[in-house]
Amino acid sequence: MYSPSRWSARGGPSPVDANDLYQEVLLDHFRHPRNHGTLADGEVLADEENPNCGDRIRLAVRLAPDGTVADIRFDGRGCAISTASASIMTAHARGRPAGELSDLADRFSAMMRAEIPFEEGGVEDLAALAGVRSFPLRVKCATMAWHALKKALARAAEKPFSGRS
Amino acid sequence: MGTHRENADAQAAGAAAGAVREPDWERVRGDFPVLHRLVRGRPLVYFDNAATTQKPAIVIRTECEYYGTCTANVHRAIHFMAEEATRRYEAVRAAAARFVDAPGAASTVVTRGTTEAINLVARGWAIPRLKPGDRILVTGMEHHSNLVPWQMAARATGAELRSIPVDDAGELDLRRLPELLGNRTRLLALTHVSNVLGTVNPVRQLADAAHAAGAAVLVDAAQSVAHMPVSMAALGADFLAFSGHKMCGPTGVGFLCARPERLEEMEPVFGGGEMIARVEETESTWAEIPHRFEAGTPNIAGVIGMGAAFEVFSELGMDAVQRRDAMLTRVALEQLAAVPGLRIVGAAPDRIGVVAFALEDAHPHDVAQLLDRDGIAIRAGHMCAQPLLRRFGHAALNRASLAFYNRPEEFDVLAESLVRARRALAGGRE
């Protein structure tokens, strides 16, 4: 039989406080996003959209002849989580090999879905996104930029020395 | 936290107005177990009532009692408990018909909710009779559940789907109505109340125009039933769909009320037990309406629990609920309008307490998440009305929607939390 006291006394699973989600490092990336903008030339573009919230990202990447990311920018509209994630991702990506970044994007998505433990793995400020794992509805916000990165790198691989041809 | 505006406000106003004796709303609120809980260490402030309402203990108990006292299938077995379950189940069908002043229980179909009810009409009534060139008319403020089924029906039949536009105030722009109705419109499907703007539509006026043009009328009453007296007869609807869970009832229960002759025109959509009369090897005949639309074992416990929800509303009185709603809506609009940088979307004078808004420089998902840490539940996203949001230039919005059990002072908590959220997101930029 239904018993109000039994049910209401128990708070249910309480994830980390939202204060932990919107910590200062994350908000700083949101307020002052790194690499926000577009690239004039030599870019590979990738778009991602989340129809649930209307968030959009356009990622522009230019690879150097050695396969590292020479330049990377993002544009679009997004919430604090998706904007900060794009900022953190692009700051890390510059100068890194495409293959390594593609693996990292896969690992990041798996970490966000809590399939593997969270570890910063040398990515500066990535820890600011750890709290997102407790908010399943926001995981897509965090992974959107990384999906765009995967997509852009795959495209770049199709035309190795990316640049206007 | 919050000012201490007294609930007595409304009661004093009611008393001053004369004879009406208002329910003791604090006591009514006390009957809802969830409203006593803490969320993230704060008292829950629940403003997502347009999505689903909380359930009073009597509804929860009634649903449980079916399992504890008379679990049996309805309609078929000849034994004591089956008869009791059937009697209680059918009594709720009758209560549903009475609640919305429908033609009767015999033309009231029990469904899983509004969505299923509308889909039944799309599949069972519209698709078998629409021809290429026929028209289905909807409005620009439909919930996806009263839009997508008609897109599917149009695709299946070659009929065209048109939409009555929404003006800047969030009201239907009826200037082109005669042209939109034309002479090939077979069905007008419209919402009674917008789940985003709170606008109450002039359904009767539209229904009269539709009938004059030879069209049938389906009314989506999902957002109105918990907030105002609803009369299918007064609205002039051929079909009226609503859900139980948006009016303090269990999830998985809804109703399709219809004029009997319309229901007779409808083909069954689901085949199976319960909906048949005689079954041969290769063909069957159908049961009488409404049973021919109810294949399989229904949500018996939920339906019986729904009976308690109808009783709750009947005891409160829909006029009292509507007065309470109007008072809370006034407070909501005042408090929200005073939040810096907040813009309310929708300004119809005839409205209910469903308030969509955008907070400047703040993403709706961040706003909802930040409010959540204060124990406040509001909505963020497209509210299942993407075309309407696009009409107003938004991909997502926030929405606060109230119920009679909300307290006026909860809007103080909401407004303060919104101010803090904006400050947190703006940070150094402010």
Interface residues (C-beta under 8 A of the other chain):
Chain A: M1 Y2 P4 W7 S8 G11 S14 D17 A18 N19 L21 Y22 L27 D28 F30 R31 P51 N52 C53 G54 D55 R77 G78 C79 A80 I81 F135 R138 C141
Chain B: P33 V34 H36 R37 L38 R40 A57 I60 R61 C64 G68 H363 P364 H365 D366 Q369 L370 D372 R373 A380 G381 H382 Q386 L389 H394 A395 A396 A424 L425 A426 G427 G428 R429
